Amino acid sequence: MDTPICDFVREYAEKDSVRLHMPGHKGVDALGCERLDITEISGADVLYHANGIIKRSEENAAKLFGTAKTIYSCEGSSLSIRAMLYLIKLYAVSNGKAPLILSARNAHKTFVTAAAVLDIDVQWLYSKETGIVSCKPDISELENRISELSPTAVYITSPDYIGNIADIEAISEVCRRHGVILAVDNAHGAYLKFLNKPQHPIDLGADICCDSAHKTLPALTGAGYLHISKKAPEMFKTQAQNAMSLFASTSPSYLIMQSLDMTNKLISDGIFEKAEQLFLRLGELKSTLIEHGFELCGDEPAKLSVMPKSYGYTGDELSDILYENNIVCEFSDPDFCVLMFSPCTLEDDISKLESVLLTLPRRQPKLNTSPRLNRLETAIPMNKAVMLPSVEIDVSDAVGRISASATVACPPAIPIAVCGERIDSSAVECFKYYGIKSCLIVDDKFIK
Ligand SMILES: Cc1ncc(COP(=O)(O)O)c(C=O)c1O
């Protein structure tokens, strides 16, 4: 597969032109990447009016992902989530309806900020999982809620931060039957397309999704996609660039775009075929750890999520021990320690991890569990709550007050309370459990 963006920038850098354009470093090395960091000079195309090298590169990505349209983001999935919500609102309005999204409760905080600012009504889907990070909706409950609410779209976050994958195929089947859009936050799952048996949401029936290329593909931080499926409403395809440009910087990073361009080539050259052995090795490690007494969770082949309390450690303690052994995890909290792998992981690194985990002395199990969060009452609409003046208070004083921050979130940016919800004692217990000391609440003076 060709790399039109990388080729253009490399040729430009080799010409050693007098750079009387942005960026101000003028190609002079300080970090070492400046020569390749350009702006929208002649021939470089324009990200959200693409008709040259960027368009060709995005078409390569669309071919790899099997989409009708794939658009690059230089601001991660966060930008694509805002664009998805805008498109959903546009779709509702074009059908003469007010937008309503039925979303699994473990949505990333960007979803909440976007819904609040765009004034989209959100109804939440809960599930049997006790933690805040996961929410695999029950299919028959989903169907009942769709019949009751007639939402514009269902919004699912899958995989979640600890590696649980929702049944997107079954969810998409229900959505299709009811004529409801299915949007998926697939920030953690770009690589699912390139497994032996692809599990990417677009393959499983989603209309639209975001992927963070930087999370699981060999791409620079900030690299992401907005994918539109071939069966999505036509307006998603025609309005997608406009939707991204509404929220995006007007100075997108060409380093990130080159990285996305090169990722196409790495994938088409077979980086994932070569990684099969690595994923098998990781699967073996998971089995060994379970035999050894570790409790694991999640369905993702490229993630290892340890729940070490039953082995005598909190997630944070395990993360610290790994760190002392020069192994740095993605995420930890009291309950989980999450490690992420990709085709760029070395098999040796898996062996190092294995030897640290298998030599860790087993201790008395930690019996305390994470507090259970009640379903919080919506006191005022999200949009109203973020648009009213707020005050910061100690969480101990927050019971009964209305949350004003888009989200008060546990560490992976998943809402405990969203704007407009009345904080109760279960929420306060969760804030404390995750080390949150203060929160923004709507200033009472402004509530009518
Ligand atoms: C589930 C989920 N969605 C969206 C995002 C935002 O992605 P990005 O950092 O690429 O903007 C994250 C970030 O961690 C995430 O975990």
The ligand as an ORCA input file, in Angstrom:
! r2SCAN-3c Opt
* xyz 0 1
  C     -13.296      4.311     25.963
  C     -12.565      5.538     25.534
  N     -13.116      6.345     24.628
  C     -12.505      7.455     24.184
  C     -11.267      7.810     24.668
  C     -10.605      9.036     24.149
  O      -9.630      8.636     23.247
  P      -8.438      9.570     22.797
  O      -7.488      9.641     23.934
  O      -7.869      8.865     21.596
  O      -9.003     10.895     22.442
  C     -10.645      6.995     25.627
  C      -9.334      7.365     26.160
  O      -8.711      6.685     26.897
  C     -11.310      5.828     26.075
  O     -10.775      5.026     26.987
*
